Amino acid sequence: MKRILLIGNSPLPEENTRTRPAAGLRTWQFLKGLEGKFDLRLATIAMPECYEGASEAAGRASEVRASGHVQISKNDPELLQKLQKLHDEFHPDVIIAVNTYPSYIAAGLKSLAPLWSDLNGWIMAEAQAQAFKMDSNDYLAHYFEMEKKIVEAADKFSAVSKAECFALYGELAALGRLNKESFGYKFVEHVPNGIEWLESEKMAEGSGNRGEEHKHGGVHTNSDSVPGNAFVLLWVGGYNTWVDEMTLFKAVSEAMAKCPNLYFVSTGGGLSGLDGRTFEKFKKMIEESEWKNRFVFLGWVETSEMPTIYARAQAGINVDRRCVETMTGARNRINEMMKFGLPVVTTLGSEIAEEVRACGAGIAVKSGDHGAVAAAITKMYGEWRGGGGRETKEFMAYGRAGMDYIKTRCNYETTLAPLLAWLENPRPAPDRNVNVEFGGASLSGAGKVLVSGAKRGLAKSRMLWRYLRENGFKKSFQKFLQKLM
């Protein structure tokens, strides 16, 4: 049985934390897809900010949590050394690193084992969005150095969207890895987000019908601000740099003017250390709005509460900014909404938003158009009320289509098929230890200028000789004369 060292992030979905980051969900997807098939050792790099308010032991996030699972804090100064020790004791046949930071750390391990790096979202697009929001390019170099180290080191990659696959190929080309040794080799595989039911979610789902629970209890909040007969439009998770807060606010407000029982309910909020401005701006606009009492914020809630919140909502919403991150990234909130049978209103741009439209799981509209988003919400609201106060067949079909899509297309076995196929015969990339330089050398000053100039001259001489040999001296001379005339 192959020995696999899986390096990812925590908290994992099974941990009852107040934040449920995408990195932990992605790690869980790989863990569950590989579990039982291989001799698996799991090491998670814990994000301490996600454990705020949790127990002291969870807050330390540097311990052996269970058999075969080692958890080390991201802030641990000996993180790499501890992973190297684990590696040396386990002697893995393969290393699989999930998410950018674990891939960056894994690239620093001393190992002969093939490395599969899962880059769950293009970090350079995320860095650009953060630079825009913070009005500073100071962040770009940090993220570029991480990405460069990963792309230079890994033998195989996976990306969360097809667009990100091509972005990765661009980086591989820029670093000289699309070379003669790797010709015909498939460096990058498409692994979309997978999602399945946790046992706790199955129990909550089996406790009642979404509509009935909503009618009898309203939304679980610390106030009575959401009546039992409200149409709850649900936002889930953080307000990241690629959220279009202006379009979201205008669209929901315009829909509220037409839909008297429409309420916007949000879990999550600002993201500590990443982006707090988007959420602050959104809340400020709401505080000055005539509809402010119909915007309800639950904050970060424990994972165990989420099934109930989904059960008491009528539809989910996602509004993205038009940017490269949207085109290359994923949206776990949409996958979760579909899993729980919520009809989805979303702007287009991301791969999963296109899937919502294609499979009929909701209404997808042009990004940046608040009128179109408002019209979609209003349409959804009208279909929920129906002609006689009942949900229309079209409204109910949204939820069923979403759940069917998740079950058939987003289960772990299906999404991880490329990885499982590679693991049948894992090998290092054919260009491992091959160094292709596009000019320049690891020297400084005059030495660097002389050596790089000599290398460029030699490379051009080789190119000229190959061109003459392949095209013939006579034909080449004629082309040269044409350029002079």
Secondary structure, 3 states (H helix, E strand, C coil): CCEEEEEEEECCCCCCCCCCCHHHHHHHHHHHHHCCCCEEEEEEEECHHHHCCCCHHHHHCCEEEECCEEEEECCCCCHHHHHHHHHHHHCCCEEEEECHHHHHHHCCCCCCCCEEEEECCCHHHHHHHHHHHHCCCCCHHHHHHHHHHHHHHCCEEEECCHHHHHHHHHHHHHCCCCCCCCCCCCCEEECCCCCCCCHHHHHHHCCCCHHHHHHHHCCCCCCCCCCCCCEEEEECCCCCCCECHHHHHHHHHHHHHHCCCEEEEEECCCECCCECHHHHHHHHHHHCCCCHHHEEEEECCCHHHHHHHHHCCCEEEECECCCHHHHHCCCHHHHHHHHCCCCEEEECCCHHHHHHHHHCCEEEECCCCHHHHHHHHHHHHHHHHCCCCCCCHHHHHHHHHHHHHHHHHCCHHHHCHHHHHHCCCCCCCCCCCCCCCCCCCCCCHHHHHHHHHHHHHHHHHHHHHHHHHHHCHHHHHHHHHHHHC
